[in-house]
Amino acid sequence: MNSSNGKTPKSLTVIQSDAGNAKAGQNEQWEGRQSTYYNMPLIKKAHWGWEIIVYFFLGGIAGGSFLVSTLADLFKQDQDESLIRAGRYLSFVCILASPVLLIMDLGRPERFHHMLRIFKLRSAMSLGTWGITFFGLCCGLTTAYQMAKDGLLNWFPFAARIFKALPVKVIEGLGAFFGLFVASYTGVLLSSTAVPIWARAKHILGPLFLTSGVSTGLSALTLMLSLGRSKHDTLERLDSAEMITMSTELGLIASLIPILGPLGKPLLRGKTGWTFTAGTIGAGLLLPLLLKVSWRLSGRKTSRSMGLLTSTLVLLGGIILRTEWILVGRTSADNPQDIHRYNAMEWAEGKNSEKV
């Protein structure tokens, strides 16, 4: 903007002391540590509580278990009947709890229905709300079909006949799509914010949360079936699928290191870094994977006790993963250096892409 005399003023650089006191000078360079803006963080951090963490966790299990039951029904074999049943019931219970947790976290819970008044393709939160709604509907219908098939609705013959006549294959196909969306959109939701570490991992968080949702869904099903009388062939197939998803998850986490660069410090160092490394990478992925591989190499069939142990570890690692990503997001949002680093990294990549 021009000054009143029509001349362009010399450039002013606002500088900030470590104590938070702003100073200004013409063409001055501040070489000290970036601090806050008048003792306030440059961006506002998310104050999500345990409700959102549990919602992220249960939403991933719901999407993963529904996908597994759908695939088992598509390539149906007699021994997979228990898996199909368990997947339908588990996904329904998990997705039923998800909107309750979301409403509990709202500042004005009584206005939750306002989220369904609009539909914005560019809003991850709006898409997530509708995704949960449609996925919940598919879960409810497939569960009703399963209940009618199991004879749990024999006391209401008319409803039992209606639900048995549902086109369950079509519903499962739609539900699997929305289930994958629900399992992955939570990562996309984080990366669509201005928090440096989340925004920098924008291409990884969605696939990482999706893979983690599938692995925790598989582990939850293995845990349930290991407590029952399921056949070993079913447990063997679940075991193989778990090894694939856990290996993929480890690969995605490894790819974060060069992508995040210095922004990954809170995720890999300090208290949160130790918890993430030991809890998610070590106990939640590497240890179960090594146990499964060594068990397979020994030529033995998957035992129920081993399934219980490894599944519990994977579930523990899954909830730690989501907890730590929210915690490191708060740390990154409070650190002005991370904000400047992120902007510099994005600007440099943008300039390089323009040259190409």
KETIVEX-538896 format. One record per residue: residue in three letters; z, x, y of N, C-alpha, C in turn. Coordinates in pm, whole numbers, padded with zeros to 5 digits, always signed. Layout:
BEGIN
ALAZXYZXYZXY;...
This chain:
BEGIN
MET+00000+00086-00120+00000+00000+00000+00000+00089+00124;ASN-00080+00056+00226-00087+00136+00348+00029+00105+00440;SER+00066+00203+00522+00174+00183+00620+00120+00108+00739;SER+00206+00076+00836+00166-00005+00949+00069+00066+01041;ASN+00070+00203+01046-00023+00274+01133-00156+00303+01066;GLY-00175+00248+00942-00302+00262+00875-00318+00389+00797;LYS-00218+00477+00798-00225+00601+00724-00150+00589+00593;THR-00195+00659+00492-00128+00658+00363-00012+00755+00365;PRO+00110+00710+00335+00226+00800+00341+00221+00902+00228;LYS+00293+01010+00250+00304+01109+00144+00378+01050+00025;SER+00345+01101-00092+00405+01044-00214+00553+01072-00219;LEU+00628+00972-00257+00773+00983-00273+00806+00979-00420;THR+00894+01064-00461+00938+01065-00600+01085+01029-00604;VAL+01118+00919-00669+01257+00879-00684+01315+00955-00802;ILE+01424+01025-00778+01485+01104-00883+01625+01053-00908;GLN+01674+01080-01023+01799+01023-01069+01890+01135-01119;SER+02009+01138-01072+02105+01239-01118+02170+01194-01247;ASP+02235+01286-01315+02303+01251-01439+02414+01152-01417;ALA+02467+01148-01298+02576+01054-01268+02524+00917-01235;GLY+02390+00905-01226+02332+00773-01200+02304+00749-01054;ASN+02322+00851-00964+02298+00833-00822+02153+00864-00790;ALA+02081+00769-00734+01939+00788-00704+01920+00869-00578;LYS+01825+00961-00581+01788+01041-00464+01638+01036-00450;ALA+01589+01060-00331+01445+01058-00309+01404+01173-00219;GLY+01289+01226-00247+01238+01334-00164+01088+01338-00174;GLN+01024+01399-00076+00879+01404-00076+00831+01517-00165;ASN+00746+01480-00263+00685+01577-00353+00788+01663-00426;GLU+00904+01609-00451+01008+01683-00522+00995+01659-00672;GLN+01034+01755-00748+01031+01744-00893+01173+01747-00946;TRP+01205+01650-01031+01338+01646-01094+01327+01704-01234;GLU+01400+01813-01256+01393+01881-01384+01515+01856-01470;GLY+01605+01773-01423+01726+01744-01500+01701+01639-01607;ARG+01807+01600-01675+01796+01500-01781+01778+01361-01720;GLN+01681+01286-01775+01661+01150-01725+01786+01067-01753;SER+01828+00993-01653+01948+00911-01670+01911+00764-01658;THR+02009+00683-01628+01984+00540-01618+01938+00503-01478;TYR+01898+00379-01463+01856+00329-01332+01976+00262-01265;TYR+02037+00332-01171+02158+00282-01107+02264+00241-01210;ASN+02287+00331-01305+02387+00311-01411+02355+00193-01502;MET+02230+00150-01503+02186+00043-01593+02075+00096-01682;PRO+02073+00055-01811+01964+00099-01900+01829+00056-01845;LEU+01726+00133-01876+01592+00102-01827+01536-00025-01890;ILE+01573-00052-02015+01532-00175-02082+01655-00240-02144;LYS+01642-00366-02176+01753-00440-02235+01746-00434-02386;LYS+01855-00395-02450+01857-00384-02595+01884-00520-02659;ALA+01847-00532-02785+01871-00655-02860+02017-00661-02905;HIS+02080-00773-02884+02220-00791-02923+02231-00878-03048;TRP+02138-00862-03139+02143-00940-03262+02264-00904-03345;GLY+02325-01006-03405+02442-00985-03488+02408-00985-03636;TRP+02510-01004-03717+02493-01000-03862+02402-01112-03912;GLU+02393-01222-03835+02310-01334-03879+02163-01293-03892;ILE+02113-01216-03794+01973-01174-03798+01950-01071-03909;ILE+02047-00984-03930+02034-00885-04037+02022-00956-04172;VAL+02110-01053-04196+02107-01126-04323+01979-01210-04333;TYR+01936-01265-04220+01811-01342-04221+01692-01254-04258;PHE+01684-01134-04199+01577-01041-04235+01580-01012-04385;PHE+01700-00993-04438+01717-00959-04579+01676-01075-04669;LEU+01728-01194-04642+01698-01310-04726+01553-01355-04712;GLY+01497-01342-04590+01357-01377-04571+01265-01289-04654;GLY+01299-01159-04663+01220-01069-04746+01229-01104-04894;ILE+01350-01135-04940+01368-01174-05081+01294-01303-05111;ALA+01299-01399-05019+01230-01526-05039+01080-01506-05055;GLY+01021-01428-04963+00877-01404-04971+00839-01326-05095;GLY+00919-01224-05129+00888-01142-05245+00902-01217-05376;SER+01010-01292-05392+01032-01366-05517+00932-01479-05535;PHE+00891-01543-05425+00791-01650-05436+00656-01591-05479;LEU+00621-01475-05423+00496-01411-05462+00497-01375-05611;VAL+00610-01323-05660+00620-01284-05801+00607-01405-05892;SER+00675-01513-05857+00667-01634-05940+00528-01694-05937;THR+00460-01685-05823+00324-01736-05813+00228-01657-05901;LEU+00239-01523-05896+00154-01439-05981+00184-01461-06129;ALA+00313-01479-06162+00350-01504-06301+00294-01637-06350;ASP+00289-01736-06261+00233-01866-06298+00081-01859-06310;LEU+00020-01775-06225-00126-01762-06228-00172-01695-06358;PHE-00101-01588-06397-00133-01519-06523-00030-01558-06629;LYS-00016-01686-06646+00096-01741-06723+00095-01698-06868;GLN+00215-01656-06912+00242-01628-07053+00372-01700-07089;ASP+00389-01728-07216+00504-01807-07259+00636-01741-07220;GLN+00645-01609-07229+00771-01542-07203+00805-01533-07054;ASP+00710-01570-06966+00734-01563-06822+00787-01693-06764;GLU+00813-01792-06846+00860-01921-06795+00992-01906-06720;SER+01081-01825-06771+01210-01804-06704+01191-01733-06571;LEU+01094-01643-06563+01066-01572-06438+01011-01667-06332;ILE+00921-01754-06372+00864-01851-06279+00973-01943-06225;ARG+01058-01990-06314+01166-02079-06274+01262-02008-06178;ALA+01301-01887-06212+01396-01812-06129+01337-01782-05992;GLY+01208-01745-05987+01145-01715-05859+01138-01835-05767;ARG+01111-01952-05822+01103-02072-05739+01240-02111-05683;TYR+01340-02109-05767+01475-02146-05721+01529-02043-05621;LEU+01508-01915-05650+01561-01810-05563+01496-01815-05425;SER+01365-01828-05420+01296-01832-05290+01341-01952-05209;PHE+01363-02066-05276+01405-02186-05204+01545-02169-05143;VAL+01637-02113-05220+01774-02093-05169+01773-01997-05051;CYS+01697-01888-05063+01694-01788-04956+01630-01842-04829;ILE+01518-01914-04842+01451-01965-04723+01529-02081-04664;LEU+01608-02149-04745+01691-02258-04693+01800-02204-04602;ALA+01851-02084-04633+01956-02024-04551+01901-01961-04423;SER+01773-01925-04423+01716-01852-04310+01721-01928-04178;PRO+01674-02053-04168+01683-02124-04040+01826-02146-03994;VAL+01919-02161-04088+02060-02176-04050+02108-02052-03978;LEU+02074-01935-04032+02115-01809-03970+02048-01790-03834;LEU+01921-01828-03822+01851-01816-03695+01914-01906-03588;ILE+01947-02028-03627+02007-02123-03532+02145-02075-03489;MET+02222-02018-03582+02354-01965-03549+02348-01855-03444;ASP+02238-01777-03445+02226-01664-03352+02175-01705-03215;LEU+02122-01825-03201+02071-01869-03072+02184-01885-02971;GLY+02151-01856-02844+02251-01875-02740+02289-02021-02723;ARG+02192-02109-02740+02215-02253-02734+02163-02313-02864;PRO+02245-02311-02971+02199-02357-03104+02146-02499-03105;GLU+02200-02584-03016+02158-02724-03017+02014-02743-02971;ARG+01952-02637-02918+01815-02646-02870+01715-02580-02965;PHE+01754-02563-03089+01668-02493-03184+01532-02560-03200;HIS+01529-02695-03186+01405-02767-03209+01300-02736-03103;HIS+01341-02676-02991+01245-02641-02886+01147-02535-02934;MET+01185-02458-03036+01096-02354-03088+00970-02414-03151;LEU+00978-02540-03193+00865-02606-03257+00779-02686-03159;ARG+00812-02676-03031+00735-02750-02932+00608-02677-02890;ILE+00604-02546-02916+00489-02467-02873+00436-02384-02991;PHE+00313-02338-02975+00252-02250-03075+00171-02145-03000;LYS+00217-02021-03006+00150-01912-02936+00106-01805-03035;LEU-00024-01780-03040-00076-01680-03131-00033-01538-03093;ARG-00002-01517-02965+00036-01383-02919+00186-01360-02922;SER+00260-01459-02970+00406-01447-02978+00450-01434-03123;ALA+00508-01319-03158+00556-01299-03295+00667-01398-03329;MET+00749-01431-03231+00859-01523-03256+00808-01665-03282;SER+00707-01707-03205+00649-01840-03226+00579-01848-03361;LEU+00503-01746-03395+00436-01744-03525+00538-01742-03639;GLY+00647-01667-03618+00750-01661-03721+00817-01795-03744;THR+00841-01869-03635+00903-02000-03648+00817-02094-03731;TRP+00688-02097-03701+00598-02185-03776+00576-02133-03917;GLY+00575-02001-03933+00560-01944-04067+00675-01982-04158;ILE+00797-01975-04106+00914-02016-04184+00907-02164-04217;THR+00860-02244-04122+00852-02389-04145+00756-02421-04259;PHE+00636-02365-04255+00538-02394-04361+00579-02333-04494;PHE+00635-02212-04489+00680-02149-04613+00795-02228-04675;GLY+00886-02276-04592+00996-02358-04642+00947-02486-04707;LEU+00843-02545-04649+00786-02667-04706+00727-02638-04844;CYS+00654-02526-04857+00595-02490-04986+00703-02459-05089;CYS+00807-02389-05046+00919-02359-05137+00987-02487-05184;GLY+01006-02581-05091+01070-02707-05127+00990-02787-05227;LEU+00859-02792-05209+00773-02869-05299+00767-02805-05439;THR+00753-02673-05444+00748-02608-05576+00882-02618-05648;THR+00991-02615-05572+01124-02630-05633+01143-02772-05685;ALA+01095-02870-05609+01102-03009-05655+01020-03028-05783;TYR+00903-02963-05787+00820-02969-05908+00895-02907-06027;GLN+00960-02792-06002+01032-02726-06109+01152-02808-06155;MET+01221-02870-06062+01336-02955-06097+01292-03073-06182;ALA+01179-03134-06144+01127-03246-06224+01086-03199-06362;LYS+01028-03081-06368+00986-03026-06496+01105-02991-06585;ASP+01215-02947-06523+01336-02910-06598+01421-03031-06635;GLY+01380-03150-06590+01455-03271-06623+01573-03298-06533;LEU+01581-03226-06421+01694-03246-06329+01679-03371-06244;LEU+01562-03432-06246+01538-03554-06168+01516-03676-06257;ASN+01560-03665-06381+01544-03778-06473+01621-03902-06430;TRP+01724-03881-06351+01802-03995-06300+01723-04074-06196;PHE+01613-04017-06146+01527-04083-06047+01382-04074-06098;PRO+01346-04158-06195+01215-04147-06263+01095-04150-06170;PHE+01101-04233-06065+00987-04243-05974+00961-04110-05904;ALA+01067-04047-05850+01053-03918-05783+01007-03810-05880;ALA+01058-03816-06002+01019-03717-06103+00869-03724-06132;ARG+00815-03845-06141+00672-03860-06167+00589-03810-06048;ILE+00637-03839-05927+00565-03795-05807+00558-03643-05800;PHE+00671-03578-05820+00676-03432-05807+00601-03362-05921;LYS+00601-03421-06038+00526-03362-06149+00375-03368-06126;ALA+00332-03462-06042+00190-03479-06013+00142-03391-05898;LEU+00231-03312-05839+00193-03227-05726+00093-03120-05770;PRO-00005-03086-05684-00099-02976-05715-00029-02841-05694;VAL+00056-02804-05787+00145-02691-05767+00070-02560-05748;LYS-00046-02544-05811-00123-02420-05796-00169-02401-05651;VAL-00214-02510-05591-00257-02503-05450-00139-02473-05359;ILE-00028-02541-05385+00093-02520-05303+00142-02376-05317;GLU+00138-02323-05438+00181-02185-05460+00090-02087-05387;GLY-00040-02113-05386-00132-02024-05316-00103-02019-05167;LEU-00083-02137-05107-00049-02142-04964+00088-02078-04939;GLY+00183-02109-05029+00318-02055-05013+00322-01904-05024;ALA+00240-01847-05113+00236-01701-05127+00186-01636-04998;PHE+00087-01698-04935+00036-01646-04807+00145-01648-04700;PHE+00210-01764-04684+00316-01773-04583+00437-01689-04621;GLY+00461-01672-04751+00572-01588-04794+00551-01443-04757;LEU+00428-01394-04775+00395-01257-04734+00410-01242-04583;PHE+00371-01346-04511+00385-01342-04366+00532-01336-04324;VAL+00615-01420-04384+00757-01423-04350+00824-01289-04383;ALA+00786-01229-04496+00847-01102-04536+00807-00988-04444;SER+00689-00995-04384+00640-00883-04302+00658-00905-04152;TYR+00663-01031-04106+00660-01053-03962+00787-01005-03893;THR+00898-00993-03967+01021-00944-03905+01001-00801-03855;GLY+00928-00718-03931+00896-00585-03883+00803-00588-03764;VAL+00706-00679-03766+00614-00695-03653+00690-00742-03530;LEU+00788-00829-03550+00869-00878-03440+00941-00764-03369;LEU+00996-00670-03446+01063-00555-03386+00963-00468-03309;SER+00849-00442-03368+00753-00350-03307+00683-00409-03186;SER+00693-00539-03165+00628-00601-03049+00716-00596-02924;THR+00832-00534-02933+00922-00520-02818+00895-00388-02746;ALA+00971-00364-02638+00957-00240-02561+01051-00131-02608;VAL+01127-00155-02713+01219-00053-02766+01136+00063-02821;PRO+01158+00186-02772+01069+00297-02808+01050+00321-02957;ILE+01158+00331-03033+01145+00364-03176+01077+00251-03253;TRP+01100+00127-03213+01035+00014-03279+00887+00010-03243;ALA+00858+00025-03113+00720+00016-03067+00635+00130-03123;ARG+00696+00248-03135+00621+00363-03187+00583+00342-03334;ALA+00666+00271-03409+00642+00247-03552+00567+00117-03575;LYS+00488+00075-03477+00424-00058-03484+00330-00075-03602;HIS+00268+00033-03648+00175+00022-03761+00244+00035-03897;ILE+00372+00068-03896+00444+00091-04022+00549-00015-04050;LEU+00614-00068-03946+00727-00160-03968+00687-00285-04045;GLY+00573-00344-04013+00529-00463-04085+00510-00436-04234;PRO+00427-00338-04272+00412-00304-04414+00542-00260-04480;LEU+00627-00188-04406+00754-00141-04463+00845-00259-04497;PHE+00859-00354-04405+00943-00470-04432+00883-00558-04542;LEU+00750-00565-04547+00685-00642-04654+00713-00577-04790;THR+00692-00447-04799+00716-00377-04926+00861-00386-04967;SER+00951-00373-04869+01093-00385-04899+01128-00526-04945;GLY+01062-00627-04886+01086-00765-04928+01042-00789-05071;VAL+00927-00732-05108+00879-00747-05246+00971-00674-05343;SER+01014-00552-05307+01102-00475-05397+01238-00541-05414;THR+01295-00593-05305+01423-00662-05317+01408-00795-05389;GLY+01292-00862-05371+01267-00986-05446+01258-00959-05595;LEU+01187-00852-05632+01179-00814-05772+01316-00777-05828;SER+01395-00704-05749+01527-00662-05795+01621-00781-05811;ALA+01612-00877-05719+01696-00996-05729+01661-01076-05854;LEU+01532-01084-05885+01489-01155-06007+01533-01079-06132;THR+01523-00947-06130+01568-00866-06244+01718-00885-06264;LEU+01792-00889-06156+01937-00909-06164+01969-01044-06227;MET+01900-01148-06183+01923-01282-06237+01887-01290-06385;LEU+01770-01236-06421+01724-01247-06558+01802-01156-06653;SER+01854-01044-06601+01934-00955-06686+02067-01019-06723;LEU+02112-01112-06640+02237-01183-06670+02216-01297-06768;GLY+02089-01334-06790+02058-01444-06881+02005-01396-07014;ARG+01918-01477-07072+01862-01446-07204+01711-01424-07199;SER+01666-01366-07092+01523-01343-07077+01474-01238-07176;LYS+01346-01248-07211+01287-01154-07306+01264-01018-07242;HIS+01267-00915-07325+01252-00779-07275+01115-00754-07215;ASP+01012-00824-07265+00877-00805-07210+00872-00843-07062;THR+00942-00949-07026+00947-00991-06886+01017-00887-06801;LEU+01129-00836-06850+01202-00733-06778+01121-00605-06766;GLU+01041-00574-06866+00957-00454-06861+00852-00468-06751;ARG+00792-00584-06739+00691-00604-06636+00754-00598-06496;LEU+00870-00657-06481+00940-00648-06354+00975-00504-06321;ASP+01016-00429-06423+01053-00290-06404+00933-00208-06355;SER+00816-00231-06412+00695-00159-06371+00658-00193-06227;ALA+00668-00322-06193+00636-00364-06056+00734-00305-05956;GLU+00860-00296-05993+00960-00236-05905+00929-00090-05876;MET+00889-00016-05977+00859+00126-05957+00742+00144-05860;ILE+00642+00056-05869+00527+00065-05779+00568+00036-05635;THR+00644-00071-05615+00684-00108-05479+00780-00007-05418;MET+00871+00047-05497+00965+00147-05445+00893+00276-05408;SER+00795+00315-05486+00716+00435-05453+00639+00413-05323;THR+00582+00294-05307+00510+00262-05183+00604+00263-05064;GLU+00722+00208-05082+00821+00205-04974+00862+00345-04932;LEU+00882+00433-05029+00915+00572-04998+00802+00640-04922;GLY+00678+00612-04960+00564+00668-04890+00556+00623-04745;LEU+00585+00494-04720+00584+00442-04583+00695+00505-04499;ILE+00812+00522-04557+00922+00585-04485+00887+00730-04452;ALA+00825+00802-04546+00786+00941-04522+00683+00951-04410;SER+00595+00852-04400+00492+00855-04296+00550+00835-04157;LEU+00673+00782-04149+00736+00760-04019+00774+00890-03950;ILE+00804+00994-04027+00855+01119-03969+00757+01180-03869;PRO+00628+01202-03905+00536+01257-03805+00499+01157-03696;ILE+00502+01028-03727+00465+00927-03628+00572+00916-03519;LEU+00697+00910-03558+00806+00895-03462+00832+01021-03383;GLY+00821+01137-03448+00850+01262-03379+00993+01266-03330;PRO+01015+01306-03205+01153+01311-03151+01219+01174-03139;LEU+01140+01068-03138+01198+00934-03129+01272+00895-03256;GLY+01245+00965-03367+01309+00932-03494+01446+00992-03511;LYS+01497+01061-03411+01628+01127-03423+01740+01032-03462;PRO+01756+00914-03399+01867+00826-03440+01852+00770-03581;LEU+01729+00769-03634+01706+00716-03769+01737+00820-03876;LEU+01727+00947-03841+01740+01053-03940+01860+01145-03917;ARG+01928+01132-03805+02042+01219-03775+02163+01135-03735;GLY+02276+01199-03734+02398+01131-03694+02448+01034-03799;LYS+02537+00946-03758+02598+00851-03850+02496+00752-03907;THR+02413+00695-03819+02312+00601-03867+02209+00672-03954;GLY+02174+00796-03918+02079+00872-03998+02133+00902-04136;TRP+02261+00937-04143+02321+00964-04274+02324+00838-04360;THR+02358+00724-04299+02364+00598-04374+02226+00558-04423;PHE+02124+00574-04338+01988+00538-04377+01939+00631-04488;THR+01963+00762-04472+01914+00858-04571+01984+00841-04704;ALA+02117+00831-04699+02194+00821-04824+02187+00681-04883;GLY+02193+00578-04798+02200+00441-04847+02067+00384-04889;THR+01965+00397-04801+01834+00338-04832+01746+00432-04913;ILE+01725+00554-04860+01634+00647-04928+01694+00698-05059;GLY+01821+00743-05052+01882+00802-05170+01924+00701-05275;ALA+02028+00622-05242+02084+00528-05340+01996+00406-05361;GLY+01921+00365-05257+01844+00241-05268+01704+00257-05323;LEU+01648+00380-05319+01511+00399-05366+01497+00515-05464;LEU+01536+00635-05422+01516+00752-05508+01595+00744-05639;LEU+01724+00712-05629+01807+00706-05750+01759+00601-05848;PRO+01735+00475-05806+01683+00376-05901+01548+00416-05960;LEU+01461+00476-05877+01330+00517-05925+01341+00628-06029;LEU+01427+00725-06004+01446+00834-06100+01507+00782-06230;LEU+01600+00690-06220+01661+00633-06340+01557+00558-06423;LYS+01471+00482-06355+01369+00405-06427+01267+00497-06494;VAL+01225+00600-06419+01125+00693-06474+01182+00769-06593;SER+01304+00821-06579+01366+00895-06690+01388+00806-06811;TRP+01421+00681-06788+01440+00585-06898+01308+00560-06969;ARG+01200+00548-06892+01068+00526-06951+01023+00648-07031;LEU+01046+00768-06975+01003+00891-07042+01078+00914-07173;SER+01198+00858-07182+01275+00873-07306+01223+00783-07417;GLY+01130+00691-07382+01072+00602-07482+01155+00481-07514;ARG+01259+00458-07437+01345+00343-07463+01302+00223-07379;LYS+01329+00102-07430+01301-00020-07356+01404-00039-07246;THR+01365-00116-07146+01455-00141-07034+01577-00219-07083;SER+01694-00162-07059+01818-00229-07100+01868-00320-06988;ARG+01945-00418-07024+01997-00511-06925+02098-00442-06833;SER+02178-00352-06887+02275-00281-06805+02205-00193-06702;MET+02097-00127-06742+02021-00045-06649+01955-00132-06542;GLY+01904-00248-06582+01846-00340-06485+01947-00389-06383;LEU+02068-00418-06429+02174-00461-06338+02208-00353-06238;LEU+02219-00228-06285+02256-00117-06198+02148-00088-06095;THR+02024-00069-06139+01917-00034-06046+01886-00147-05948;SER+01893-00270-05995+01866-00384-05906+01971-00395-05796;THR+02096-00372-05832+02204-00376-05732+02185-00267-05628;LEU+02143-00148-05672+02120-00038-05578+02005-00068-05484;VAL+01897-00126-05535+01781-00158-05451+01818-00266-05349;LEU+01893-00365-05389+01935-00471-05296+02026-00414-05188;LEU+02114-00324-05226+02201-00259-05128+02118-00177-05030;GLY+02022-00102-05082+01935-00024-04994+01853-00111-04902;GLY+01811-00229-04948+01732-00319-04866+01807-00372-04746;ILE+01933-00409-04764+02009-00461-04650+02050-00349-04556;ILE+02071-00227-04609+02099-00113-04523+01977-00080-04438;LEU+01858-00088-04497+01734-00063-04423+01725-00150-04299;ARG+01748-00279-04315+01738-00370-04201+01851-00350-04101;THR+01970-00323-04150+02083-00298-04060+02058-00175-03974;GLU+02013-00067-04037+01993+00058-03964+01880+00048-03864;TRP+01775-00026-03895+01664-00038-03800+01708-00113-03675;ILE+01796-00209-03690+01847-00279-03571+01940-00189-03492;LEU+02024-00113-03561+02117-00022-03492+02043+00088-03417;VAL+01943+00149-03480+01871+00256-03412+01789+00201-03295;GLY+01750+00074-03303+01681+00013-03191+01772+00002-03070;ARG+01897-00030-03091+01993-00035-02980+02012+00103-02919;THR+02025+00204-03005+02043+00340-02955+01922+00386-02876;SER+01803+00357-02926+01680+00398-02859+01663+00327-02726;ALA+01701+00199-02719+01688+00124-02594+01782+00176-02487;ASP+01898+00228-02527+01996+00279-02432+01965+00420-02384;ASN+01870+00487-02449+01840+00626-02417+01716+00634-02328;PRO+01731+00667-02199+01615+00674-02110+01517+00782-02150;GLN+01565+00888-02214+01474+00994-02258+01374+00941-02361;ASP+01421+00854-02449+01331+00796-02549+01220+00714-02484;ILE+01255+00644-02378+01157+00562-02308+01049+00649-02245;HIS+01091+00758-02180+00994+00849-02118+00910+00921-02224;ARG+00974+00958-02335+00900+01024-02442+00795+00930-02502;TYR+00835+00806-02524+00741+00709-02582+00622+00688-02488;ASN+00649+00671-02359+00540+00651-02264+00448+00773-02260;ALA+00507+00893-02266+00426+01014-02263+00341+01026-02389;MET+00398+00993-02505+00323+01001-02630+00208+00900-02632;GLU+00234+00779-02587+00130+00677-02584+00021+00712-02483;TRP+00062+00769-02368-00036+00806-02267-00125+00918-02318;ALA-00065+01018-02385-00142+01130-02438-00242+01082-02544;GLU-00198+00992-02631-00287+00941-02734-00400+00857-02674;GLY-00367+00785-02569-00469+00706-02500-00575+00794-02435;LYS-00531+00905-02374-00625+00997-02312-00713+01063-02418;ASN-00653+01098-02532-00732+01161-02638-00837+01066-02695;SER-00798+00939-02707-00893+00841-02761-01009+00818-02663;GLU-00981+00827-02533-01086+00812-02434-01187+00927-02441;LYS-01136+01047-02470-01225+01162-02480-01318+01150-02602;VAL-01261+01093-02710-01341+01076-02830-01447+00969-02808;
